[in-house]
Amino acid sequence: MPTADVSARPAVPGDEEAIADIQLAAWRTTLGADAVADLPRDQIVAQWGSAIEAPPSREHRMFVATDGPHVVGFAALAQGEIIALEVAPEHRRYGHGSRLLAACVDTLRILGTSPVRTWAIEGDTVREAFLTSAGFAEGGIRRGMDGPGGEMAELMWRAEIGQ
């Protein structure tokens, strides 16, 4: 069956291995290799596999970006919030993140959900620039969380979805 060179599609069983590897690679880039070194890859694979095979509600969705037959990015959507959107570092700047974001927004539009929210680690200028270029703005909420070197902060970003 012929496939598009690049696309975004719903995640299917079997994608969880690539999703876990992409997530870990993205975290190495953002948080540093030491922060990721001891994370249990097998548990991450299992969690993503569960999210794909048995989402907790119809508002929970998983998408992957593909380049030919290869999964190169993913997004996770939960009740109006993009809880993860990552592209393998070597595949960034080719439109995969934008395709994943469009899949999330299209899904939320179909579900009648607005606004859309997501989070970015404070100081992640690359993600902030991506979100700004996609029409998101800071939402005025900051939350703390445990990170590899102590507490880190995330900022909420939001955008209204037009019909």
C-alpha positions in Angstrom: 0.0 0.0 0.0 1.5 3.4 -1.0 1.9 5.9 1.8 2.7 9.6 1.9 6.3 10.6 2.4 5.4 12.6 5.5 2.1 12.6 7.4 0.5 12.6 10.8 -1.8 9.7 11.7 -3.4 8.1 14.7 -1.0 6.0 16.7 -1.5 2.2 16.5 -0.1 -0.7 18.5 3.5 -1.1 17.7 4.2 2.6 17.6 5.0 2.7 21.4 8.7 1.7 20.9 9.4 4.6 18.6 7.3 7.0 20.8 9.4 6.1 23.9 12.7 6.5 22.0 11.6 9.9 20.7 10.4 11.1 24.1 13.7 10.0 25.7 15.8 11.7 22.9 13.7 14.9 23.3 14.2 14.9 27.1 18.0 14.3 26.6 18.0 17.5 24.5 15.9 19.5 26.8 16.9 18.2 30.3 20.3 16.7 29.7 21.6 13.1 29.3 22.1 12.6 33.0 18.5 13.4 33.7 17.3 10.6 31.4 20.0 8.0 31.9 18.2 6.1 34.7 14.7 6.3 33.4 13.0 2.9 32.8 12.5 2.7 29.1 10.5 -0.5 29.3 8.0 1.3 31.7 7.7 4.2 29.3 7.1 1.9 26.4 4.4 0.1 28.4 2.7 3.4 29.4 2.5 4.6 25.8 1.3 1.2 24.6 -1.5 1.3 27.2 -2.4 4.9 26.1 -2.6 3.7 22.5 -4.5 0.5 23.1 -6.8 1.5 26.0 -7.2 5.3 26.2 -9.2 6.3 29.3 -11.8 8.3 27.3 -12.7 9.4 23.8 -11.0 12.7 24.5 -7.6 10.9 24.9 -5.8 10.5 21.5 -2.4 9.7 20.3 -0.9 10.7 17.0 2.4 10.0 15.3 4.3 11.9 12.6 5.8 9.7 9.9 8.6 10.2 7.4 8.0 7.3 4.9 7.5 4.2 7.1 9.4 5.7 10.1 7.7 7.3 13.2 9.6 10.5 13.8 7.3 12.3 16.3 4.2 12.0 18.4 1.5 13.9 20.2 -0.8 13.0 23.1 -4.1 14.7 23.6 -6.2 14.5 26.8 -9.4 16.5 27.3 -8.5 19.7 25.5 -4.8 19.6 26.5 -1.8 18.6 24.4 0.1 16.7 27.1 3.0 15.7 24.9 4.3 16.8 21.5 7.8 15.7 20.6 9.7 15.3 17.3 13.0 13.3 17.2 15.8 15.9 17.3 17.2 14.9 13.9 13.8 15.3 12.3 12.9 18.8 13.6 12.3 21.7 11.3 10.6 19.6 8.6 7.0 20.4 9.6 6.4 17.3 11.7 5.5 19.3 14.8 3.1 21.4 12.8 1.4 18.3 11.3 1.0 16.8 14.8 -0.4 20.1 16.2 -2.8 20.3 13.3 -4.0 16.7 14.0 -4.6 17.7 17.7 -6.4 20.9 16.8 -8.6 19.2 14.1 -9.6 16.6 16.7 -10.5 19.2 19.3 -12.5 21.1 16.7 -14.5 18.0 15.9 -15.0 17.4 19.6 -16.2 21.0 20.0 -13.4 21.8 22.5 -11.8 25.2 22.9 -9.4 26.5 24.0 -6.5 24.2 23.5 -3.8 24.1 26.2 -0.3 22.9 26.4 2.7 23.3 28.7 6.4 24.3 28.0 9.3 24.2 30.4 10.1 27.8 31.4 13.0 29.0 29.3 12.5 26.4 26.5 12.8 29.2 23.8 12.5 26.7 20.9 9.2 25.4 22.1 8.0 28.9 23.0 8.8 30.1 19.5 7.0 27.1 17.9 3.9 27.7 20.0 3.9 31.5 19.4 4.2 30.9 15.6 1.2 28.5 15.8 -1.0 31.1 17.5 -0.5 30.2 21.1 0.1 32.7 23.9 1.1 32.3 27.5 -1.9 31.5 29.5 -0.8 33.1 32.8 -0.3 29.9 34.8 3.0 28.6 36.1 3.4 25.2 37.8 6.3 23.6 39.5 7.5 20.1 39.2 10.4 17.9 40.3 13.2 17.9 37.7 16.6 16.3 37.5 18.3 19.2 39.3 15.5 20.1 41.6 12.3 22.0 41.0 11.5 23.2 37.4 8.7 25.3 36.2 6.3 24.9 33.2 4.2 27.7 31.7 0.8 27.0 30.3 0.1 28.1 26.7 -3.3 28.4 25.1 -5.1 29.2 21.9 -8.7 29.5 20.9 -9.9 27.1 18.2 -12.0 28.7 15.5 -14.7 26.8 13.8 
